[in-house]
Amino acid sequence: MNAPVRREWTLLASVEAGPWCAIDRADGCAAEDWYQSAYDHPDGTALRVVSPDGTTHSLCVVVAGGACEVALSATTRGYLGANACAAWDADPVAWWRTSSDGRYLLRVAGEAASRAGHGSPLHRAVVRAACDCARLALPTWEARYPDDARPRTAIETAERWVRGEATLDDVRAASAAAYAAACAAAYAAAYASAATAYAAACAASAASAAAYAATCTAYARASTLAQCADLARGRVALPEVLTALVGGVR
C-alpha cells in the first residue's frame, strides 16, 4: 500500500506590507491550520498560504487579532483584467510595489476606500492621490485655456475637503463646474479634475472616479500612468488597503 501523500504548506507573512518571510512550515497540514500562528502579528500584516507547487492557496490579512480573507469585487477584477488579477492573487505586496499603471492601484485603493466609508482616513488618502494624479494634467489644460480655472478649482476644492476645509456641497459644485468645462472643450484634463472632485464627494464612487482621473490625466500615457502609480503608493498605505478589503474573521 502506498503511503499517503503529504503536502507541505508555507505560510508567508508580510509584516506591515514589508518583504515576505516564511514564519512556519510543516507537513500534512491543511492550509486553514496556519492562521492561528499569525494572530500575534500586528493588524495589516498580509498572510499568503503557498502550496507545494508554489501557487497561492489563499490571501488573508490580520485584523483585530484574526486572519481574514481579502477579496476584490467582481467589478474591480473585471477592470483590472486577467493578468493584473493573477499578479494580485499570487502576491499582492509585489503587485502593489511594482505595478506601473496608476489606474489599477487607484481602482483597488478606491474599492478599499468605499468599504472603509465616506470621509475615512483611507478615503481621504485615495482622494489626495487622485488629486496628485489630476494635477499632472493641469499644465496641458492651462496652456490651452489659460483663463479657465475650473479644473484647478475642482482639484483644490477636493484637496481642501481632504484637510477638512471644504464641504461636500463645495466639492459637488466644483466637480460640476469642471465637468462643464470638460464637456465644452472635450478635454481629458478637465475630466480628470472633475472625476477627482467626484471621488471626494462620494466614497462609493471613489474606485471608479479615482481610476478615471488617472485614465484621463495627460491622455493616460504609459509614463504618466507610472507617475500616477508612484503617487498612489506615496499617499496610500497598503496595510490600510488590505485591512479594508477583508471578509469575515475566521
C-alpha positions in Angstrom: 0.0 0.0 0.0 1.3 3.4 -0.9 1.9 5.9 1.8 -0.5 8.9 1.8 0.8 11.9 0.0 1.9 14.6 2.5 1.6 18.2 1.4 3.9 20.9 2.6 2.3 24.3 3.0 4.2 27.5 3.7 2.6 30.5 5.5 4.3 33.7 4.4 3.8 36.9 6.4 4.4 40.4 5.1 4.6 42.4 8.3 3.1 45.9 7.6 3.4 45.2 3.9 7.2 44.6 4.1 9.1 41.8 2.5 7.6 38.3 2.7 9.1 35.8 5.0 8.2 32.3 6.0 7.0 32.1 9.6 6.3 28.4 9.8 6.5 25.1 7.9 5.1 21.6 8.4 3.9 18.6 6.6 0.4 17.2 6.2 -1.5 20.3 7.5 -4.5 21.9 5.9 -3.9 25.5 4.8 -6.5 26.7 7.3 -4.5 25.4 10.2 -1.9 28.1 9.7 -3.9 31.2 10.6 -3.7 30.6 14.3 0.0 31.1 14.3 -0.3 34.5 12.7 -2.6 36.1 15.3 0.3 37.7 17.2 1.2 39.9 14.2 0.0 43.5 14.0 -3.1 44.5 12.2 -2.4 45.0 8.5 0.0 42.1 8.2 -0.6 40.3 4.9 -0.7 36.5 5.0 -0.3 34.2 2.0 -0.6 30.4 2.2 1.5 28.9 -0.5 1.0 25.3 -1.7 3.9 22.9 -2.6 3.8 23.8 -6.3 4.3 27.5 -5.4 0.8 28.7 -6.1 -1.1 30.9 -3.6 -3.8 29.0 -1.8 -5.4 31.9 -0.1 -4.7 35.5 0.9 -5.5 37.0 4.3 -4.7 39.9 6.4 -4.6 40.2 10.2 -7.4 42.3 11.6 -8.3 42.6 15.3 -6.4 39.5 16.1 -7.9 37.4 13.4 -7.0 36.3 10.0 -9.4 37.5 7.4 -9.6 36.7 3.7 -9.0 39.5 1.2 -11.3 39.7 -1.7 -11.8 42.2 -4.6 -15.2 42.7 -6.1 -16.1 41.2 -9.5 -16.4 44.8 -10.8 -12.8 45.6 -9.8 -11.5 42.3 -11.0 -13.1 43.0 -14.4 -11.5 46.4 -14.5 -8.0 45.0 -13.7 -8.2 42.2 -16.2 -6.8 38.7 -16.1 -3.1 39.5 -15.9 -3.3 42.1 -13.1 -5.7 39.8 -11.2 -3.3 36.9 -11.5 -0.5 39.0 -10.2 -2.6 40.3 -7.3 -3.7 36.9 -6.3 -0.2 35.4 -6.4 1.5 38.2 -4.4 -0.5 41.4 -3.7 2.5 43.0 -2.0 4.7 42.6 -5.0 1.9 43.7 -7.3 1.3 46.9 -5.3 5.0 47.7 -5.2 5.8 47.1 -8.9 2.7 47.9 -10.8 3.3 50.7 -13.3 -0.3 51.5 -14.0 -1.8 54.0 -11.6 -5.3 53.3 -12.8 -5.1 49.8 -11.3 -3.7 50.9 -7.9 -6.3 53.6 -7.6 -9.1 51.2 -8.5 -8.1 48.8 -5.8 -7.5 51.6 -3.3 -10.8 53.1 -4.3 -12.7 50.0 -3.6 -11.0 49.7 -0.2 -11.9 53.4 0.5 -15.5 52.6 -0.4 -15.6 49.8 2.2 -13.8 51.9 4.8 -16.5 54.6 4.5 -17.0 58.1 3.3 -14.6 60.5 5.0 -12.5 57.8 6.4 -8.7 58.4 6.5 -8.3 55.9 3.7 -10.9 57.6 1.6 -9.2 60.9 2.1 -5.8 59.4 1.2 -7.2 58.0 -2.0 -8.8 61.3 -3.0 -5.4 63.0 -2.2 -3.7 60.6 -4.5 -6.3 61.2 -7.2 -5.7 64.9 -6.8 -1.9 64.4 -7.3 -2.6 62.5 -10.5 -5.1 65.0 -11.8 -2.6 67.8 -11.2 -0.3 66.3 -13.8 -2.9 67.3 -16.4 -3.2 70.9 -15.3 -0.2 72.4 -17.3 -1.7 71.0 -20.5 -5.1 72.4 -19.8 -3.9 75.8 -18.6 -1.6 76.2 -21.6 -4.6 75.8 -23.9 -7.2 77.5 -21.7 -5.2 80.0 -19.5 -8.4 81.8 -18.4 -10.4 78.8 -17.4 -9.6 77.9 -13.8 -12.5 75.4 -13.3 -10.3 72.2 -13.4 -7.8 73.7 -11.0 -10.6 74.8 -8.7 -12.1 71.3 -8.6 -8.7 69.8 -7.6 -8.0 72.4 -5.0 -11.5 72.1 -3.6 -11.1 68.3 -3.3 -7.7 68.9 -1.6 -9.4 71.3 0.9 -12.0 68.6 1.6 -9.3 66.2 2.4 -8.0 68.7 5.0 -11.5 69.3 6.4 -11.6 72.8 4.9 -14.4 72.4 2.4 -17.9 70.9 2.5 -19.4 68.2 0.2 -21.5 70.9 -1.4 -18.3 72.8 -2.2 -16.9 69.7 -3.8 -20.0 68.9 -5.8 -20.2 72.4 -7.2 -16.5 72.4 -8.2 -16.9 69.0 -9.7 -20.0 70.1 -11.8 -18.1 73.1 -13.0 -15.1 71.1 -14.1 -17.4 68.7 -15.9 -19.0 71.6 -17.7 -15.5 72.8 -18.8 -14.7 69.2 -19.9 -17.9 69.0 -21.9 -17.4 72.3 -23.6 -13.8 71.6 -24.5 -14.0 67.8 -24.7 -10.6 67.8 -23.0 -9.3 65.0 -20.8 -7.5 67.2 -18.3 -10.8 68.7 -17.2 -12.4 65.3 -16.9 -9.6 64.2 -14.7 -10.2 67.2 -12.4 -13.9 66.6 -12.2 -13.5 62.9 -11.5 -11.1 63.7 -8.7 -13.6 66.0 -7.1 -16.3 63.4 -7.5 -14.2 60.9 -5.8 -14.2 63.2 -2.8 -18.0 63.7 -3.0 -18.9 60.0 -2.8 -16.9 57.2 -1.2 -19.0 54.6 -3.1 -17.6 56.1 -6.3 -14.1 56.5 -5.2 -12.9 53.4 -7.0 -14.2 54.4 -10.4 -13.7 58.1 -10.1 -10.1 57.9 -8.8 -9.1 55.5 -11.5 -10.9 57.6 -14.2 -8.9 60.6 -13.1 -5.7 58.7 -13.7 -7.0 57.5 -17.0 -7.8 60.9 -18.2 -4.6 62.5 -16.9 -2.5 63.6 -19.9 -4.4 61.1 -22.0 -3.1 58.1 -19.9 0.3 57.9 -21.5 2.3 55.0 -20.1 4.8 57.3 -18.4 2.1 59.3 -16.8 0.3 56.2 -15.5 3.6 55.1 -14.0 3.8 58.5 -12.3 0.3 58.0 -11.0 1.3 54.6 -9.6 4.1 56.2 -7.7 1.9 58.9 -6.4 -0.7 56.4 -5.2 1.9 54.3 -3.4 3.2 57.5 -1.8 -0.2 58.6 -0.5 -2.0 55.3 0.2 -0.7 52.6 2.7 -1.1 49.1 1.5 -1.8 47.7 5.0 -4.8 50.0 5.2 -6.0 48.9 1.8 -5.7 45.2 2.7 -7.4 45.7 6.1 -10.4 47.4 4.3 -10.7 44.6 1.8 -11.1 41.8 4.3 -14.1 39.5 4.6 -15.3 37.7 7.7 -12.9 36.8 10.5 -12.0 33.1 10.7 
